[in-house]
């Protein structure tokens, strides 16, 4: 039976900035417009975190029962390592999705935006079918697109919407750099796993592109957010605060461009998450002022 520490490791806490950042940025947009509703922002944060942990457990379960986690380098896999029964991990994933659905339903009720039910259902389906089902799209190089849409566009614009109850172009524009940084996390994760994913039949975008082009994609996903955030300073001048996070991009870019592979990329994944979090918080503050 897995210990509490192993369950925590299986939740992959280093990926949680991907859930925190879009909610912070969406709230920053709402606050800048004078529409922030903090209790709604907290519920949106709970939804995002529950979905993130849920998709991590779902991936652990699906990859584990398929055998694609055998010999993989990186965080603990509960099923693949044998420390937790597949059924237990599946139930944990479903529990997280149910919790996210319940909290999301509360936001739907208070906003009376019933179309958000469809958005929530699609988000949960996307979380499951990333590696679940008979034809998981994460095995067909569509993972980055899904991450950009759901951890960028949907999460940022959705967080802003449930507070201001209107969809604005700044919320959509602010979602783009957030989505790119979320993609950077997945790209470097899949870059690390090219050697094991390909033979296991998991054709991630990194496997399709190959090592060299995946490294170029990673650097682009890491640096383009700064190029996109700066023009937004015309609308919100303090968006320039994001440049303070630029030094944090140097170590991961240097490692990836320098050819780091396997275990060496675990540190790069951590650095990417740190950059994503700092960039997101600075961006949120800049948008709120």
C-alpha positions in Angstrom: 0.0 0.0 0.0 1.3 3.4 -1.0 2.3 5.8 1.8 0.9 9.4 2.1 4.3 10.7 0.9 4.1 8.4 -2.2 0.6 9.6 -3.0 1.8 13.1 -2.7 4.7 12.3 -5.0 2.3 10.6 -7.4 0.2 13.8 -7.6 3.4 15.4 -9.1 3.4 18.6 -7.1 5.9 20.2 -9.3 3.3 20.4 -12.1 0.9 22.4 -9.9 2.1 25.9 -11.0 0.3 25.0 -14.3 -3.0 25.1 -12.3 -2.1 28.1 -10.0 -0.8 30.5 -12.6 -3.8 30.7 -15.0 -6.1 31.4 -12.0 -3.8 34.1 -10.7 -3.5 35.7 -14.1 -7.3 35.5 -14.7 -7.9 37.1 -11.3 -5.3 39.8 -12.2 -7.3 40.6 -15.3 -10.6 40.8 -13.3 -8.9 42.9 -10.5 -7.6 45.3 -13.0 -11.1 45.8 -14.3 -12.4 46.3 -10.8 -14.3 43.0 -10.9 -12.4 40.7 -8.7 -14.5 38.4 -6.5 -12.0 36.6 -4.3 -14.2 33.8 -3.1 -14.9 32.9 -6.7 -11.2 33.1 -7.5 -10.5 30.6 -4.7 -13.2 28.2 -6.0 -11.7 28.5 -9.5 -8.3 27.7 -7.9 -9.7 24.6 -6.2 -11.2 23.5 -9.6 -7.9 24.0 -11.4 -5.8 22.1 -8.7 -8.3 19.2 -8.5 -8.2 18.9 -12.3 -4.4 19.0 -12.4 -4.0 16.3 -9.7 -6.8 14.3 -11.3 -5.1 14.3 -14.7 -1.8 13.3 -13.0 -3.4 10.3 -11.3 -5.3 9.4 -14.5 -2.1 9.5 -16.5 -0.4 7.4 -13.9 -3.2 4.9 -14.0 -3.5 4.7 -17.8 0.2 4.7 -18.5 0.8 2.1 -15.8 -1.8 -0.4 -17.0 -0.4 0.0 -20.5 3.1 -0.6 -19.4 4.5 2.6 -20.8 5.9 3.7 -17.5 8.3 0.8 -17.4 11.9 2.2 -17.0 10.8 5.8 -17.2 13.0 8.5 -15.6 11.3 11.1 -13.5 8.8 11.4 -10.6 7.3 8.4 -8.9 4.7 6.5 -10.9 2.3 4.8 -8.5 1.1 2.1 -10.8 4.2 1.7 -12.9 6.4 1.2 -9.7 3.9 -1.2 -8.1 3.4 0.8 -4.9 -0.3 1.3 -5.5 -3.0 -0.8 -7.0 -4.3 0.4 -10.4 -7.9 0.5 -9.0 -6.8 2.8 -6.1 -5.1 5.2 -8.4 -8.1 5.2 -10.8 -10.5 6.0 -7.9 -8.2 8.8 -6.8 -8.3 10.3 -10.3 -12.1 10.0 -10.4 -12.4 11.5 -6.9 -10.4 14.6 -8.0 -12.6 15.0 -11.2 -15.7 14.7 -9.1 -14.5 17.3 -6.6 -13.6 19.7 -9.5 -17.0 19.1 -11.1 -18.8 19.9 -7.8 -16.9 23.1 -7.2 -17.3 24.1 -10.8 -21.0 23.6 -10.6 -21.1 26.1 -7.7 -19.5 28.7 -10.0 -22.0 27.9 -12.8 -24.9 28.4 -10.4 -23.8 31.8 -9.1 -22.9 33.1 -12.5 -26.0 31.5 -14.2 -23.7 30.8 -17.2 -25.0 27.3 -17.9 -22.9 26.9 -21.0 -19.9 26.5 -18.6 -21.3 23.1 -17.8 -20.2 22.1 -21.3 -16.8 23.6 -20.9 -16.3 21.8 -17.6 -17.4 18.5 -19.1 -15.1 18.9 -22.0 -12.2 19.8 -19.7 -12.7 16.6 -17.6 -13.0 14.5 -20.8 -9.8 16.0 -22.1 -8.1 15.2 -18.8 -9.1 11.6 -19.0 -8.6 10.9 -22.7 -5.1 12.4 -22.6 -3.8 8.9 -21.8 -7.1 7.1 -21.1 -9.4 5.2 -23.4 -8.6 3.1 -26.5 -7.2 6.0 -28.5 -5.5 8.5 -26.1 -4.7 11.8 -27.9 -1.6 12.2 -25.7 -0.1 9.3 -27.6 -0.8 11.1 -30.9 1.1 14.3 -30.4 -1.9 16.4 -29.4 -1.0 16.9 -25.8 0.5 20.4 -26.2 -2.5 21.7 -28.0 -4.8 20.5 -25.2 -2.5 22.0 -22.5 -2.5 25.3 -24.3 -6.3 25.4 -24.6 -7.2 24.2 -21.2 -4.3 25.5 -19.0 -4.1 28.7 -21.0 -7.2 29.9 -22.8 -9.9 28.2 -20.8 -8.4 28.5 -17.4 -7.4 32.2 -17.7 -10.4 33.5 -19.6 -12.7 31.2 -17.5 -11.3 32.5 -14.2 -11.8 36.1 -15.3 -15.3 35.3 -16.6 -16.6 33.8 -13.4 -15.6 37.0 -11.6 -16.5 39.7 -14.1 -19.3 37.7 -15.8 -18.1 38.8 -19.2 -15.5 37.7 -21.7 -12.9 40.4 -22.6 -10.1 40.4 -25.1 -7.5 41.2 -22.5 -8.4 37.9 -20.7 -7.9 36.0 -23.9 -4.6 37.8 -24.8 -3.2 37.2 -21.3 -4.0 33.5 -21.6 -1.5 33.1 -24.5 1.7 33.4 -22.6 0.3 31.4 -19.7 -0.6 28.6 -22.2 2.8 28.6 -23.7 4.5 28.3 -20.4 2.2 25.3 -19.5 3.3 23.8 -22.8 6.9 24.3 -21.9 6.4 22.0 -18.9 5.0 19.3 -21.1 7.6 19.7 -23.8 10.5 19.3 -21.4 8.8 16.4 -19.7 8.3 14.6 -23.0 11.8 15.5 -24.2 13.2 13.7 -21.2 11.0 10.6 -22.0 11.7 10.4 -25.8 13.9 7.3 -25.3 11.2 5.4 -23.5 8.0 6.8 -25.0 8.9 5.9 -28.6 9.6 2.2 -28.0 6.4 2.0 -25.8 4.3 3.3 -28.7 3.6 6.7 -27.1 4.0 9.1 -30.0 4.2 12.4 -28.1 5.0 15.6 -30.0 8.6 15.2 -28.8 8.8 11.7 -30.4 7.3 13.0 -33.7 9.6 16.1 -33.9 12.7 14.4 -32.7 15.2 15.6 -30.1 16.7 18.6 -31.9 13.4 20.2 -32.9 11.8 19.5 -29.6 14.6 21.6 -28.0 13.8 24.5 -30.3 10.1 24.2 -29.4 10.9 24.2 -25.7 13.0 27.4 -26.0 10.2 29.1 -28.0 7.6 28.2 -25.4 9.8 29.5 -22.7 10.8 32.8 -24.3 7.8 33.8 -26.4 5.6 34.6 -23.3 7.9 37.5 -22.5 7.6 38.8 -26.1 3.8 38.6 -25.8 3.4 40.1 -22.3 5.4 43.2 -23.1 3.0 44.6 -25.8 0.2 44.2 -23.2 1.9 47.0 -21.3 0.2 49.4 -23.7 -3.0 48.4 -22.0 -1.7 47.6 -18.5 1.8 49.3 -18.0 2.8 47.1 -15.1 2.7 44.0 -17.3 6.4 44.8 -17.8 7.0 43.3 -14.4 7.3 40.0 -16.2 10.8 40.9 -17.4 12.0 40.4 -13.8 11.4 36.7 -14.3 13.6 36.5 -17.4 16.8 35.5 -15.5 15.0 32.4 -14.4 14.8 31.3 -18.0 18.6 31.2 -18.4 19.4 27.9 -16.6 16.7 25.8 -18.3 17.4 27.3 -21.7 21.1 26.7 -21.3 20.5 23.1 -20.2 18.2 22.2 -23.1 20.3 23.9 -25.7 23.4 22.2 -24.2 21.9 18.8 -24.8 20.8 17.7 -21.3 19.0 14.4 -21.4 17.3 11.9 -19.0 17.8 12.6 -15.3 19.5 15.9 -16.0 16.2 17.2 -17.4 14.4 16.6 -14.0 16.1 19.7 -12.7 15.1 21.6 -15.9 11.5 20.6 -15.3 11.7 22.0 -11.8 13.3 25.2 -13.1 10.6 25.5 -15.8 7.9 25.2 -13.1 9.6 27.9 -11.0 9.8 30.3 -14.0 6.2 29.6 -14.8 5.1 30.4 -11.2 7.2 33.6 -10.9 6.3 34.9 -14.3 2.6 34.2 -13.6 2.5 35.9 -10.3 4.4 39.0 -11.7 2.0 39.0 -14.7 -1.0 38.8 -12.4 0.2 41.7 -10.2 1.0 43.7 -13.2 -2.4 43.2 -14.7 -4.2 43.9 -11.4 -2.5 47.3 -10.9 
